[in-house]
Amino acid sequence: MLFSLALLLSFQAFLQIKPTKAKDSCTIASKDRVADCKGLRLDNVPVTLPDSLEELDLSFNTIQVIRKEDFSKLSHLRVLKINFNNISLIMDDAFQGNPLLEELSLFNNSMREIPFKALELLTNLKILEMSNNLYTQASLGVVFLNFTQLKVLSIGGSLVSKLGSRDIFVLENISLDKFAIKTGTGFKSYEPGYFSNLNTKNLWLDIAIDKNPDVLPKILKDIANKTFDVLRFRNLFEFQYYTGKQDIFYGLQYVQTQRLTFYRGKFNEEVMRMALVNMQISPIKALELLLIDFARSQNKTLGSSVTNLTLEQLVLSDISNPDIMRFDWSFTWLNNVRQFIVWNVNFNSVPCDSWPEMKNIELLDISNNQLRDSYIYNPLCETKNNLHKLETFNVSRNRLTSLSDLASLTEDFVKLTTIDMSHNQLQYTGNRICIWRQTITKVIAHHNSLTSDCFKCLPTSAVFLDLSYSSLDQLDMDYFNKASNLTELLLSGNKIKFIPSGWRNPYLRTLALDGNSFGLVSMTSFKDMPSLRVLTAGNNPYHCICDLYTFIQETTSKGKVTITDWPENYKCYHPELLLNTRVSQYFPGHLTCNITLVIIISVSTTVVVVLAIMLLCYVSNGPWYIKATYQIIRAKYRAHKEGSGQTVDYTFHAFISYSHSDAEWVRDQLLPCLENAKPPYRLCIHERDFMPGKWIIDNIIENIESSRKVIFVLSRSFVNSVWCNYELYFAQQRAIGKTFSDVILIVKEPIDPTSLPSKFCKLKKMLSTKTYLEWPQQPTEQSFFWVQLRSVLGKPNVIRQRTTSRHSRLSSVRSISLIELPQNQNSTDRNGTDEDGHQASDQLFDRCQQTLRELA
């Protein structure tokens, strides 16, 4: 009947999983050596698989039959997973082309018998999983004698109801790492000796003894004095609680296993008590109760029967009933437990009487429960000297909110070194002082709701600190100055907006800042962390500027600090043109970001420009232009003084500007008539009054400035003279603001203004708009010329005397010009005078005196 029921269930499953065409193709990877065809609804093995495959996963499909041609070409195949299909038949030659196969998974299929013939050639098998099939016997054939390399074997299924003493004798000489056997709910018979010849490190028994509890003592007797790493019972009582009086766990005291695991199944207090009482006198070091259905017994036992249980580790995981914490109405079973782990048991408080019973616990893990602050920390509970051996305390994944309460709870844990308070809603509010043990070196507090104030309530002795994903927006440098022993700091996934300056951590080696909100990083950001070796700082909104570029280049080139997530997680956020550009592709240019080079180039360029300007000024009489500008300013200042009625002193009555060709007329006509007048005019001519050794331009500027009037003797030669042009220029500048009233023009010979060069535009204007004196060629008209000239010059007032050596004049008015040398110099004057020109001067002087007397 059971066989018919199993067939019916298998048929229903087959109908529910209707073969359909695969929607996706297999994923080929590792250079055609690995193929993933899992869950593609395949009803046959694909024929397009590469011949070079070494690993093939066909699990979770609808394959029913395995034939020779399915894998014949895959001669390199080492791993084949065809579990969770509907395989009912494997041909005898199905694996003939796969002699290298090392791992074969046929778990959870519909095979009615073990395919010994197909397995015969697979002598290299190391892992063979065949459990959860439809065969009724789990007896192994002689073919298994060839599997000398076998390490993992699972057999059995829901229809196996009997285990015979000779079923697995062929494994006698095979040393396994793991052996798993599964039987059905209707398990009836166990022949002693089934496990007698088994040699394995891990024994997993999926044997339900609901209807035949006497099987367990037989099994324990068979495995007595055998050494295991793990002995695991699954669904020992699958559908009902054991209520018998027989101690079915009596044989546990003889079992040599490091870890005993009860996975699933129904346990009440009596069963728990039986197991624990026998474990007290057994060498078992660890106990795991996983996903069991715990219930209290109706008959309560007075007092505790478990007081000497010594365990390295006790694990209670995923148990819906928190009463298991004190199944015996006390916590005495925890007396000699070193590591106590309670995961997802849904208890929400720690009774006061539990603390004294945990005095020998070194690791307490009560994570993933419903604990609240007031339930775990009760000031009325006496915790002092109770957990004096506790080193690791894990309260993660609870409902804790107060950092200060947690600090108060652990204040008396004198040996505490590690605390895990992650995945809570921890905050720090108020002004309560947090006192942590200075022995704490590792603090795990990620996934909380922390603010910058929380740093006031964190252990400063921490060497490892994890505050990732805790909504932090800024850091408290006071804390980090105190926590000087930090070597690893994790701040990923927060909202930190900037890296504070002056962040000092002399021993920090690992720093994680990825997934925050800062965008500026420079060489100064981590300069006070000399021991930093590992940095993770990707996924931040980086400003791609020179500081960031310099930091990345220096860090990656020197290799002192390893940036673990570089370059894929580093992208530009600013400026907008570079949005989402990888920082590794940002190249601003060496000149742009090298400040030292910019300074050197700027200074060098400035020096070169200054030197070039100085050289140009030197070549182009730059110093003279500077002096000229100074004299022009002085002239404007003097014009302003004259306009305001202030007295201005001059050295000369007039400065005479003339060309070399007109020098004779000036010496013989102009000078005698003016300098010999009563009172005389003091005149300045270059031949006589310029200071020897000075620049010509300086002499021109200074003497024009020292003269009340400027007389220009105009002729064709004047227009062609460079120096006359200079003198005219400075006279024009001197006259600015005075309407040229101190400029006197004497036209010695007729000049057509329109024929003047463009550089004499001012002269053209003066000849067109200003009255000038014209030298008459007729002697009879010359007397009136002198009257007009004296009238323009004005009365010769007293002129200040020079205080320099320039008072001494040249003895001869016919000395050679300082401006232009005559082209032809003759020792004899063309008028027949002597070398000093005395005769001509005397005659001219007499004529001027006579003319002046007549006019007077």
C-alpha positions in Angstrom: 0.0 0.0 0.0 2.8 2.4 0.8 4.4 1.6 -2.5 1.2 2.4 -4.3 0.8 5.7 -2.4 4.4 6.7 -3.3 3.7 6.0 -7.0 0.5 8.0 -6.9 2.3 11.0 -5.3 5.1 10.8 -7.9 2.5 10.6 -10.7 0.7 13.7 -9.4 4.0 15.6 -9.2 4.7 14.5 -12.8 1.4 15.8 -14.0 1.9 19.2 -12.2 5.3 19.7 -13.9 4.3 19.5 -17.5 7.1 19.4 -19.9 7.3 22.7 -21.8 9.9 24.1 -24.2 12.8 25.8 -22.5 12.5 29.5 -22.6 16.2 30.1 -22.0 19.3 28.4 -23.1 22.1 27.1 -20.9 24.6 29.5 -19.6 28.1 28.5 -20.7 31.1 29.9 -18.8 34.7 29.4 -17.9 35.8 28.9 -21.5 33.2 26.3 -22.3 34.1 24.2 -19.2 31.0 25.0 -17.1 27.3 24.9 -18.1 24.3 26.0 -16.0 21.0 24.6 -17.3 19.2 24.7 -13.9 15.5 25.4 -13.8 15.0 25.6 -17.6 12.1 23.1 -17.8 14.1 20.8 -19.9 12.7 17.4 -20.6 15.9 16.2 -22.4 19.6 16.8 -22.2 20.5 19.6 -24.7 22.5 18.3 -27.7 24.3 21.5 -28.3 26.5 21.4 -25.1 30.2 21.9 -25.7 32.4 18.8 -25.8 34.8 20.5 -23.4 32.4 20.6 -20.5 33.7 19.7 -17.1 30.8 20.8 -14.9 27.1 20.5 -15.9 24.1 21.5 -13.8 20.7 20.1 -15.0 18.9 20.3 -11.7 15.3 21.4 -11.3 14.1 20.3 -14.8 11.7 17.6 -16.0 14.1 15.0 -17.4 12.7 11.4 -17.1 15.3 9.1 -18.8 19.1 9.3 -19.0 20.4 7.6 -22.2 23.9 6.9 -23.5 23.9 9.6 -26.1 23.0 12.3 -23.5 26.5 12.5 -22.1 28.6 10.3 -24.4 30.5 13.1 -26.0 31.3 14.8 -22.7 34.4 12.8 -22.0 35.9 15.5 -19.7 32.9 15.8 -17.4 33.8 15.7 -13.7 30.6 17.2 -12.1 27.1 16.2 -13.1 24.0 17.5 -11.2 20.7 16.0 -12.3 18.9 16.3 -8.9 15.3 17.5 -8.6 14.1 16.0 -11.9 11.7 13.2 -12.6 14.3 10.6 -13.6 12.8 7.1 -13.3 15.3 5.3 -15.5 19.0 5.4 -16.1 20.3 3.2 -19.0 23.1 0.8 -18.1 25.5 2.6 -20.5 24.3 6.1 -19.7 27.7 7.1 -18.2 29.9 5.0 -20.3 31.6 8.0 -21.9 32.2 9.8 -18.6 35.0 7.9 -16.8 36.3 11.0 -15.2 33.1 11.8 -13.3 33.8 12.7 -9.7 30.5 14.1 -8.5 27.1 12.8 -9.4 23.9 14.1 -7.8 20.7 12.0 -8.4 19.0 13.4 -5.3 15.2 13.7 -5.3 14.2 11.8 -8.4 11.8 8.9 -9.1 14.3 6.0 -9.4 12.8 2.7 -8.2 16.2 1.1 -7.8 19.8 2.0 -7.5 21.4 2.0 -11.0 24.3 -0.2 -10.1 25.1 -1.1 -13.8 25.3 2.5 -14.9 27.6 3.4 -12.0 29.9 0.5 -12.5 32.5 2.4 -14.6 32.6 5.5 -12.4 35.5 4.4 -10.3 36.6 8.0 -9.7 33.5 9.0 -7.9 34.0 11.1 -4.8 30.5 12.4 -4.2 27.4 10.3 -4.9 24.0 11.6 -3.7 21.1 9.2 -4.4 18.7 9.7 -1.5 15.1 10.8 -1.7 14.2 8.4 -4.5 11.4 5.8 -4.8 13.4 2.6 -4.2 12.3 0.5 -1.3 15.7 -1.0 -0.3 18.9 0.8 0.5 21.2 -2.1 0.1 24.4 -1.4 -1.8 25.8 -3.8 -4.4 29.4 -5.1 -4.8 30.0 -2.3 -7.4 30.7 0.0 -4.5 33.8 -2.0 -3.7 35.4 -0.2 -6.6 34.6 3.3 -5.3 37.7 3.6 -3.2 37.9 7.4 -3.5 34.3 7.9 -2.4 33.9 10.6 0.3 30.2 11.6 0.4 27.3 9.1 0.0 23.6 9.6 0.6 21.0 6.8 0.0 17.5 6.0 0.9 14.1 7.5 0.4 10.6 7.8 1.7 9.7 4.2 0.8 12.6 2.5 2.7 11.1 0.8 5.7 13.9 -1.6 6.6 17.6 -1.4 7.2 19.4 -4.8 7.2 22.6 -5.6 8.9 24.4 -6.4 5.6 23.0 -3.5 3.5 26.2 -1.4 3.5 28.8 -3.9 4.4 30.6 -3.0 1.1 31.6 0.3 2.7 33.7 -1.4 5.3 37.1 -0.4 3.7 36.0 3.0 2.5 36.7 6.0 4.7 33.9 8.5 4.2 33.6 12.2 5.1 29.8 12.0 5.2 27.2 9.2 5.1 23.4 10.1 5.0 20.5 7.6 5.2 16.8 8.4 4.8 13.9 6.1 5.6 10.2 6.6 5.3 7.6 7.5 7.9 6.5 3.9 8.1 9.9 2.7 9.1 9.5 -0.7 10.7 12.7 -2.7 11.2 16.3 -2.1 12.0 18.7 -4.9 12.2 21.5 -4.4 14.6 24.9 -4.2 12.9 23.7 -1.9 10.0 26.3 0.8 11.1 28.8 -1.6 12.5 31.1 -1.6 9.5 30.6 2.1 8.6 33.6 4.4 8.8 32.6 8.1 8.4 33.3 11.5 10.0 29.8 12.8 9.7 26.6 10.7 10.1 23.3 12.1 9.1 20.2 10.1 10.0 16.9 11.0 8.6 15.0 8.2 10.4 11.6 8.8 11.9 10.9 6.6 15.0 7.5 7.8 15.8 6.0 4.3 15.5 9.0 2.4 16.7 11.0 4.3 19.3 12.9 1.2 20.2 15.0 1.7 17.1 17.0 4.6 18.6 18.7 2.5 21.3 19.7 0.0 18.7 21.2 2.6 16.5 23.1 4.3 19.4 24.5 0.9 20.3 25.7 0.3 16.8 27.5 3.6 16.7 28.8 3.4 20.3 32.5 4.1 20.6 32.7 5.3 17.0 34.2 8.7 16.5 32.2 11.4 14.6 32.6 15.0 14.0 28.9 15.5 13.6 26.0 13.1 14.5 22.8 14.6 13.1 19.2 13.3 13.6 16.5 14.7 11.3 12.8 14.4 12.2 13.5 11.9 14.9 9.8 12.3 16.0 8.2 13.6 12.8 4.5 13.6 13.7 4.1 13.0 17.4 5.8 13.7 20.7 7.4 10.8 22.6 5.5 10.1 25.8 7.1 6.8 26.8 9.0 6.2 30.0 11.9 4.3 28.5 15.1 6.2 28.3 15.7 5.9 24.6 18.8 8.2 24.7 20.6 6.0 27.1 23.2 5.1 24.5 24.3 8.8 24.0 26.7 8.5 26.8 28.8 6.1 24.7 28.7 8.1 21.5 32.1 9.7 20.6 30.9 12.8 18.7 32.1 16.4 18.8 28.6 17.8 17.8 25.2 16.4 18.2 22.4 18.0 16.1 18.7 17.5 16.3 17.1 19.0 13.2 13.4 19.4 13.0 11.1 17.0 14.8 8.9 17.2 17.9 10.6 17.6 21.3 9.0 17.9 24.7 10.5 18.5 28.1 10.8 14.7 28.8 12.7 14.0 25.6 14.9 17.0 26.2 15.6 15.8 29.7 16.5 12.3 28.6 18.9 13.6 26.0 20.6 16.1 28.3 20.9 13.8 31.3 22.8 11.3 29.2 24.9 14.0 27.6 26.1 15.0 31.0 28.2 11.9 31.1 29.1 11.7 27.5 32.1 13.2 25.6 29.8 15.3 23.4 31.1 18.9 23.2 28.4 20.7 21.3 24.6 20.5 21.0 22.4 22.0 18.3 18.6 22.2 18.5 17.5 23.5 15.1 13.9 24.1 14.0 12.5 21.7 16.5 8.9 21.9 17.7 9.2 22.2 21.5 6.3 21.7 23.9 6.1 21.5 27.6 5.3 18.2 29.2 2.1 17.8 31.2 4.0 16.1 34.1 6.3 18.6 35.7 9.4 17.5 37.5 10.3 19.2 40.8 13.7 20.7 40.7 16.3 20.5 37.9 17.7 17.2 36.7 20.3 18.8 34.5 23.0 20.5 36.6 26.3 19.1 35.3 26.0 19.6 31.5 29.3 20.6 30.1 29.3 22.0 26.6 31.7 24.0 24.5 28.7 25.3 22.5 24.9 25.2 22.9 22.8 26.4 19.9 19.1 27.0 20.0 18.0 28.2 16.5 14.7 28.9 14.9 12.5 27.5 17.7 9.0 29.0 17.8 8.5 28.4 21.6 10.8 30.5 23.8 9.9 28.3 26.8 12.8 26.1 25.7 15.1 28.6 27.4 14.1 27.0 30.7 12.6 23.8 29.8 13.1 22.5 33.3 11.7 25.6 34.9 15.3 26.7 35.7 18.5 27.7 33.8 20.8 25.3 35.6 21.5 23.5 32.4 23.5 26.6 31.3 26.0 26.4 34.2 28.9 24.9 32.3 28.2 26.2 28.8 31.0 28.2 27.2 29.2 29.4 24.1 25.5 30.0 24.2 23.8 30.9 20.9 20.1 31.7 20.8 18.9 32.6 17.2 15.4 33.4 16.3 13.7 31.9 19.4 11.4 34.9 19.8 12.1 35.4 23.5 11.7 39.1 24.5 13.2 39.2 28.0 16.0 37.9 30.1 14.8 36.8 33.5 16.9 37.9 36.4 17.5 34.3 37.6 19.2 33.5 34.3 22.2 35.7 34.7 23.7 33.8 37.7 23.4 30.5 35.8 25.5 31.9 32.9 28.6 32.5 34.9 30.9 30.4 32.7 29.7 31.7 29.4 32.4 33.2 27.2 30.3 33.9 24.1 26.6 34.9 24.4 24.7 35.4 21.1 21.1 36.3 21.5 20.7 37.9 18.1 17.6 37.9 15.9 15.0 37.9 18.7 12.5 40.3 20.1 14.6 41.9 22.9 13.9 45.5 24.0 15.9 47.7 26.2 13.8 47.3 29.4 13.6 43.5 28.9 17.3 42.9 28.5 18.5 45.5 31.0 16.7 45.5 34.3 18.5 47.6 36.9 17.0 45.4 39.6 18.8 42.3 38.3 22.0 41.5 39.9 24.5 41.1 37.1 27.7 42.0 38.9 30.3 39.2 38.9 27.8 37.0 37.0 29.3 37.1 33.5 32.8 37.6 34.6 34.1 35.3 31.8 32.0 36.8 28.9 34.3 37.9 26.0 31.8 38.2 23.1 28.3 39.6 23.4 26.0 39.6 20.4 22.6 41.4 20.6 22.2 42.2 16.9 18.8 42.1 15.1 16.7 42.9 18.1 14.6 46.0 19.0 17.1 47.9 21.1 17.1 51.7 21.0 19.2 53.0 23.9 23.0 53.0 23.7 23.3 54.1 27.3 21.2 51.2 28.6 23.4 48.8 26.7 26.5 50.4 28.1 25.1 50.0 31.6 24.3 46.4 31.0 27.8 45.5 29.9 29.5 47.7 32.6 30.2 44.6 34.8 31.3 42.3 32.0 34.9 42.5 33.1 36.4 40.5 30.2 34.2 41.7 27.4 36.2 42.3 24.2 33.6 42.1 21.4 30.1 43.5 21.2 27.8 43.2 18.2 24.8 45.5 18.4 24.0 45.8 14.6 20.6 45.8 13.1 18.8 47.7 15.9 17.5 51.2 16.2 20.1 52.4 18.6 20.4 56.1 19.4 21.9 58.3 22.1 19.5 60.8 23.8 19.9 62.8 26.9 23.0 63.5 28.9 23.6 60.1 30.5 27.2 59.2 30.8 28.1 56.0 29.1 30.7 53.9 30.8 32.1 51.0 28.7 34.7 48.5 29.7 38.1 49.5 28.4 38.6 45.8 27.5 36.3 46.2 24.5 38.3 46.2 21.3 35.7 45.2 18.6 32.5 47.2 18.2 30.0 46.1 15.5 27.1 48.7 15.2 26.1 48.8 11.6 22.5 49.3 10.5 21.3 51.6 13.3 19.9 55.1 13.5 22.9 56.9 14.8 23.7 60.6 14.8 26.9 62.5 15.5 25.9 62.6 19.2 26.2 58.8 19.4 30.0 59.2 19.4 29.7 60.4 23.0 28.4 56.9 23.9 30.7 54.6 22.0 33.7 52.7 23.5 36.9 54.7 23.0 39.0 51.6 23.4 37.8 50.1 20.1 40.4 48.7 17.7 37.7 47.6 15.2 34.6 49.8 14.7 31.8 49.2 12.2 29.2 52.0 11.9 28.1 51.3 8.4 24.6 52.1 7.2 23.7 54.0 10.3 22.5 57.3 8.9 25.5 59.2 10.1 25.9 62.7 8.5 29.0 63.9 10.2 31.9 62.7 12.3 32.9 63.7 15.8 36.7 64.4 15.9 36.7 64.4 19.7 35.8 60.7 19.7 38.5 59.8 17.1 41.1 61.8 19.0 40.3 59.6 22.1 39.9 56.4 20.1 43.5 56.5 19.1 43.9 52.6 19.0 41.6 52.2 16.0 43.1 50.0 13.2 39.9 49.3 11.2 37.0 51.7 10.7 34.0 51.0 8.5 31.7 53.9 7.7 30.1 52.6 4.5 26.6 53.6 3.4 26.1 56.6 5.6 25.4 60.3 4.7 28.7 61.8 5.6 29.0 65.1 3.7 32.7 65.9 4.2 35.9 64.5 5.5 36.9 66.6 8.5 40.3 68.3 8.5 42.7 67.3 11.2 41.5 63.7 11.3 44.2 61.9 13.3 44.4 58.2 13.6 48.0 57.1 13.9 47.3 53.3 13.8 44.4 53.2 11.4 45.1 50.6 8.6 41.7 50.0 7.0 39.1 52.7 6.3 35.8 52.2 4.4 33.9 55.4 3.3 32.1 54.1 0.3 28.4 55.0 -0.4 28.4 58.4 1.4 27.7 62.0 0.3 31.1 63.7 0.2 32.6 64.8 -3.1 35.9 66.4 -2.1 39.0 64.4 -1.4 42.5 65.7 -1.4 46.0 64.8 -0.3 45.4 66.4 3.1 42.3 64.3 3.8 44.3 61.4 5.2 47.7 62.9 5.8 47.4 62.3 9.5 46.8 58.5 9.1 50.4 57.3 8.5 49.5 53.6 8.9 46.6 53.6 6.4 46.9 50.7 3.9 43.4 49.9 2.7 40.9 52.5 1.6 37.4 51.9 0.2 35.7 55.2 -0.9 33.7 54.5 -4.1 30.0 55.4 -4.8 30.4 59.0 -3.7 29.3 62.2 -5.6 32.8 63.2 -6.5 33.8 66.6 -7.7 36.3 66.0 -10.5 38.8 68.7 -9.8 42.6 68.8 -9.4 42.6 67.8 -5.8 40.8 64.6 -6.5 43.0 63.9 -9.6 46.2 64.5 -7.6 45.0 62.3 -4.7 44.1 59.4 -7.0 47.4 59.7 -9.0 49.6 59.9 -5.9 47.7 57.0 -4.1 47.6 54.6 -7.0 51.2 55.3 -8.2 52.9 55.0 -4.8 51.0 51.8 -3.9 51.2 52.5 -0.2 47.4 52.6 0.1 45.3 50.1 -1.8 42.0 51.4 -3.1 39.9 48.2 -3.1 37.0 49.4 -5.2 39.0 51.3 -7.8 38.1 52.2 -10.6 34.6 50.9 -11.2 32.9 52.6 -8.2 34.4 56.1 -8.8 32.4 58.4 -10.9 32.2 62.2 -11.4 29.1 64.0 -10.1 30.4 67.5 -10.7 30.8 69.4 -13.0 27.8 68.6 -15.0 29.7 68.0 -18.2 31.5 65.1 -16.5 28.4 63.6 -14.9 28.8 59.8 -14.6 32.2 59.9 -16.1 34.6 57.5 -14.4 37.2 59.3 -12.3 39.8 57.1 -14.0 39.0 58.7 -17.3 39.3 62.3 -15.9 42.6 63.9 -17.1 42.7 67.6 -16.4 46.2 68.0 -17.7 49.6 68.1 -15.9 50.0 71.8 -16.1 46.5 72.5 -14.8 46.9 70.6 -11.6 50.6 70.9 -10.8 50.7 74.1 -8.8 54.5 74.0 -8.4 54.9 73.8 -12.2 52.4 76.6 -12.7 54.3 78.8 -10.2 57.6 78.0 -11.9 56.2 78.8 -15.4 54.5 82.0 -14.1 57.6 83.3 -12.4 59.8 82.3 -15.3 57.4 84.0 -17.8 57.2 87.1 -15.7 61.0 87.3 -15.4 61.4 86.9 -19.2 58.7 89.5 -19.9 60.3 92.0 -17.5 63.7 91.4 -18.9 62.3 91.8 -22.5 60.6 95.0 -21.5 63.7 96.3 -19.9 65.8 95.4 -22.9 63.2 97.0 -25.2 63.1 100.1 -23.1 66.9 100.3 -23.2 67.0 99.9 -26.9 64.1 102.3 -27.4 65.4 104.9 -25.0 62.9 103.8 -22.3 64.6 105.8 -19.5 64.2 108.9 -21.6 60.5 108.3 -22.1 60.1 107.9 -18.3 62.0 111.2 -17.8 59.9 112.8 -20.5 56.7 111.7 -18.9 58.0 113.2 -15.6 58.8 116.5 -17.3 55.4 116.6 -19.0 53.7 116.1 -15.6 55.9 118.9 -14.2 54.9 121.1 -17.2 51.2 120.5 -16.5 51.7 121.3 -12.9 53.5 124.5 -13.8 50.7 125.5 -16.2 48.3 124.9 -13.3 50.3 127.2 -11.1 50.5 129.9 -13.7 46.8 129.6 -14.2 46.2 130.1 -10.5 48.4 133.2 -10.3 51.4 131.7 -8.6 54.9 132.9 -9.5 57.1 130.7 -11.5 60.8 131.2 -11.9 62.7 130.6 -15.2 66.4 130.4 -16.1 65.9 131.6 -19.7 63.6 134.1 -21.4 63.4 131.8 -24.4 64.6 128.5 -25.7 65.5 128.7 -29.4 64.9 125.6 -31.6 66.5 125.6 -35.0 68.2 123.3 -37.4 71.9 123.2 -38.1 71.3 125.0 -41.5 69.8 128.0 -39.7 72.5 128.2 -37.0 74.4 131.0 -38.7 71.2 133.2 -38.8 70.5 132.5 -35.2 74.1 133.4 -34.1 74.5 136.4 -36.4 71.0 137.8 -36.3 68.8 136.5 -33.5 71.1 136.3 -30.5 72.8 139.7 -30.9 69.5 141.6 -31.2 68.0 140.0 -28.1 70.9 139.3 -25.7 72.5 142.8 -26.2 69.2 144.6 -25.5 68.9 146.9 -22.5 68.0 145.0 -20.3 69.1 141.9 -22.2 67.2 138.7 -22.9 68.7 135.5 -21.6 68.4 132.9 -24.4 69.1 129.2 -24.5 70.6 127.6 -27.6 71.9 124.0 -27.8 75.4 124.9 -29.1 76.1 127.0 -26.0 73.9 126.1 -23.2 73.4 122.3 -23.2 75.3 120.5 -20.4 78.1 118.4 -21.8 77.9 114.7 -21.0 74.2 114.6 -20.6 71.8 112.9 -22.9 70.6 115.2 -25.7 67.0 114.4 -24.9 67.5 115.3 -21.2 69.1 118.6 -22.2 66.2 119.4 -24.5 63.6 118.6 -21.9 65.3 120.4 -19.0 66.1 123.6 -21.0 62.6 123.8 -22.5 61.2 123.5 -19.0 63.6 126.2 -17.8 62.5 128.7 -20.4 59.5 131.1 -20.4 59.1 131.0 -24.1 60.1 128.6 -26.9 61.1 130.1 -30.2 61.0 127.8 -33.3 63.0 129.0 -36.3 61.1 127.3 -39.1 62.6 126.3 -42.4 62.8 123.4 -44.7 65.8 122.2 -42.8 63.8 122.4 -39.5 61.2 120.0 -40.9 63.9 117.5 -41.9 65.7 117.6 -38.5 64.9 114.7 -36.0 66.0 116.7 -33.0 63.9 119.7 -34.0 61.0 117.3 -34.1 61.7 116.3 -30.5 62.0 119.9 -29.4 58.7 120.7 -31.1 57.1 117.7 -29.4 58.2 118.7 -25.9 57.2 122.3 -26.5 53.7 121.1 -27.5 53.4 118.9 -24.3 54.7 121.9 -22.3 52.0 124.1 -23.8 49.1 121.8 -23.0 46.5 123.8 -21.1 47.9 127.2 -22.1 46.7 127.4 -25.7 50.3 127.5 -27.0 50.8 131.1 -25.7 54.5 130.5 -24.9 55.3 129.1 -28.3 56.7 131.6 -30.9 57.0 130.6 -34.5 59.5 132.4 -36.8 59.2 131.4 -40.4 62.7 132.1 -41.7 61.7 131.0 -45.2 58.4 130.2 -46.8 56.8 126.8 -46.0 53.7 125.3 -47.5 51.8 123.7 -44.5 50.2 121.2 -46.8 53.7 119.8 -47.8 54.6 119.0 -44.2 54.9 115.3 -43.3 52.0 113.7 -41.2 54.2 113.6 -38.1 54.0 117.5 -38.0 50.2 117.6 -37.7 50.5 119.9 -34.7 52.8 122.2 -36.6 50.3 122.3 -39.5 47.6 123.2 -37.1 49.6 126.0 -35.5 50.6 127.5 -38.8 46.9 127.4 -39.8 45.5 128.8 -36.6 48.3 130.8 -34.8 49.9 134.1 -35.9 53.6 133.6 -36.6 56.5 136.0 -37.4 57.9 135.9 -40.8 61.5 136.9 -41.4 61.6 139.6 -44.1 64.2 139.3 -46.8 64.3 143.1 -47.3 66.6 144.8 -44.8 64.3 147.8 -44.5 61.5 145.6 -43.1 63.6 143.7 -40.7 63.5 146.4 -38.0 59.8 146.0 -37.6 60.4 142.2 -37.2 62.5 142.8 -34.1 59.9 145.0 -32.6 57.3 142.4 -33.1 59.5 139.7 -31.6 60.3 141.7 -28.5 56.6 142.5 -28.1 55.8 138.7 -28.1 58.7 137.9 -25.8 57.6 140.6 -23.3 59.8 142.7 -21.1 62.9 140.9 -20.0 62.2 140.6 -16.2 64.8 139.4 -13.7 65.6 135.7 -14.4 66.8 133.3 -11.7 70.4 132.3 -12.0 71.5 128.7 -12.3 73.2 127.2 -9.4 75.1 124.6 -11.4 78.2 124.7 -13.5 76.0 125.5 -16.5 76.5 129.2 -15.7 79.7 129.1 -17.5 79.0 129.5 -21.2 81.0 128.6 -24.2 83.3 131.4 -25.1 82.4 131.3 -28.7 78.9 131.4 -30.2 80.3 129.6 -33.2 81.2 126.4 -31.3 80.2 123.2 -33.0 76.5 122.1 -32.5 75.8 119.3 -30.0 72.8 118.3 -32.1 74.0 118.1 -35.7 77.6 118.4 -37.0 78.0 120.6 -40.1 78.7 118.7 -43.3 81.4 121.1 -44.3 83.6 123.0 -41.9 86.0 125.7 -43.2 88.5 127.5 -41.1 87.5 130.8 -42.8 84.0 132.4 -42.6 82.3 132.8 -45.9 81.7 136.5 -45.2 85.4 137.0 -44.9 85.4 137.4 -41.1 88.0 136.0 -38.8 87.7 132.7 -37.1 85.9 134.1 -34.1 83.4 136.0 -36.2 84.0 139.3 -34.3 83.6 141.6 -37.3 80.2 140.3 -38.3 78.9 140.3 -34.8 79.9 143.9 -34.2 78.2 145.1 -37.4 75.0 143.2 -36.6 75.0 144.5 -33.0 75.3 148.1 -34.2 72.4 147.7 -36.6 70.2 146.2 -33.9 71.0 149.0 -31.5 70.3 151.7 -34.1 67.0 150.1 -35.0 65.9 149.8 -31.4 66.8 153.5 -30.6 64.8 154.7 -33.6 61.8 152.7 -32.5 62.1 153.8 -28.9 
